[in-house]
Amino acid sequence: MEYYAYAFPLPYHATVQIRALLPHLHDGLRDHTES
């Protein structure tokens, strides 16, 4: 997963934060599609 730090022009801590939020965003989208 470390390649994300190089794939985008973002600081490493930003990619870590985005990766941490992705599961929450995915759950939110799933809740919208199910309801």
Distance bins in CASP14 RR format, pairs under 12 A and 6 or more apart:
PFRMAT RR
TARGET T0000
AUTHOR 0000-0000-0000
RMODE 2
METHOD distances of the structure
MODEL  1
1 7 0 0 0 0 0 1 0 0 0 0 0
1 12 0 0 0 0 0 1 0 0 0 0 0
1 15 0 0 0 0 1 0 0 0 0 0 0
1 16 0 0 0 0 1 0 0 0 0 0 0
1 18 0 0 0 0 0 1 0 0 0 0 0
1 19 1 0 0 1 0 0 0 0 0 0 0
1 20 0 0 0 0 0 1 0 0 0 0 0
1 22 0 0 0 0 0 1 0 0 0 0 0
2 12 0 0 0 0 1 0 0 0 0 0 0
2 15 0 0 0 0 1 0 0 0 0 0 0
2 16 0 0 0 0 0 1 0 0 0 0 0
2 19 0 0 0 0 0 1 0 0 0 0 0
3 12 0 0 0 0 0 1 0 0 0 0 0
3 15 0 0 0 0 1 0 0 0 0 0 0
4 10 0 0 0 0 1 0 0 0 0 0 0
4 11 0 0 0 0 0 1 0 0 0 0 0
4 12 0 0 0 0 1 0 0 0 0 0 0
4 14 0 0 0 0 0 1 0 0 0 0 0
4 15 1 0 1 0 0 0 0 0 0 0 0
4 16 0 0 0 0 1 0 0 0 0 0 0
4 17 0 0 0 0 0 1 0 0 0 0 0
4 18 0 0 0 0 1 0 0 0 0 0 0
4 19 1 0 0 1 0 0 0 0 0 0 0
4 22 0 0 0 0 0 1 0 0 0 0 0
5 11 0 0 0 0 1 0 0 0 0 0 0
5 12 1 0 1 0 0 0 0 0 0 0 0
5 13 0 0 0 0 1 0 0 0 0 0 0
5 14 0 0 0 0 1 0 0 0 0 0 0
5 15 1 0 1 0 0 0 0 0 0 0 0
5 16 0 0 0 0 1 0 0 0 0 0 0
5 18 0 0 0 0 0 1 0 0 0 0 0
5 19 0 0 0 0 0 1 0 0 0 0 0
6 12 0 0 0 0 1 0 0 0 0 0 0
6 15 0 0 0 0 1 0 0 0 0 0 0
7 15 0 0 0 0 1 0 0 0 0 0 0
7 18 0 0 0 0 0 1 0 0 0 0 0
8 14 0 0 0 0 1 0 0 0 0 0 0
8 15 1 0 0 1 0 0 0 0 0 0 0
8 18 0 0 0 0 1 0 0 0 0 0 0
8 19 0 0 0 0 0 1 0 0 0 0 0
9 15 0 0 0 0 0 1 0 0 0 0 0
10 16 0 0 0 0 1 0 0 0 0 0 0
10 17 0 0 0 0 1 0 0 0 0 0 0
10 18 1 0 0 1 0 0 0 0 0 0 0
10 19 0 0 0 0 0 1 0 0 0 0 0
11 17 0 0 0 0 1 0 0 0 0 0 0
11 18 0 0 0 0 0 1 0 0 0 0 0
12 18 0 0 0 0 0 1 0 0 0 0 0
12 19 0 0 0 0 0 1 0 0 0 0 0
13 19 0 0 0 0 0 1 0 0 0 0 0
13 20 0 0 0 0 0 1 0 0 0 0 0
14 20 0 0 0 0 0 1 0 0 0 0 0
14 21 0 0 0 0 0 1 0 0 0 0 0
15 21 0 0 0 0 0 1 0 0 0 0 0
15 22 0 0 0 0 0 1 0 0 0 0 0
16 22 0 0 0 0 0 1 0 0 0 0 0
17 24 0 0 0 0 0 1 0 0 0 0 0
18 24 0 0 0 0 0 1 0 0 0 0 0
18 25 0 0 0 0 1 0 0 0 0 0 0
19 25 0 0 0 0 0 1 0 0 0 0 0
19 26 0 0 0 0 0 1 0 0 0 0 0
21 27 0 0 0 0 0 1 0 0 0 0 0
21 28 0 0 0 0 0 1 0 0 0 0 0
22 28 0 0 0 0 0 1 0 0 0 0 0
22 29 0 0 0 0 0 1 0 0 0 0 0
23 29 0 0 0 0 0 1 0 0 0 0 0
23 30 0 0 0 0 0 1 0 0 0 0 0
24 30 0 0 0 0 0 1 0 0 0 0 0
24 31 0 0 0 0 0 1 0 0 0 0 0
25 31 0 0 0 0 0 1 0 0 0 0 0
25 32 0 0 0 0 0 1 0 0 0 0 0
26 32 0 0 0 0 0 1 0 0 0 0 0
26 33 0 0 0 0 0 1 0 0 0 0 0
27 33 0 0 0 0 0 1 0 0 0 0 0
27 34 0 0 0 0 0 1 0 0 0 0 0
28 34 0 0 0 0 1 0 0 0 0 0 0
28 35 0 0 0 0 0 1 0 0 0 0 0
29 35 0 0 0 0 0 1 0 0 0 0 0
END
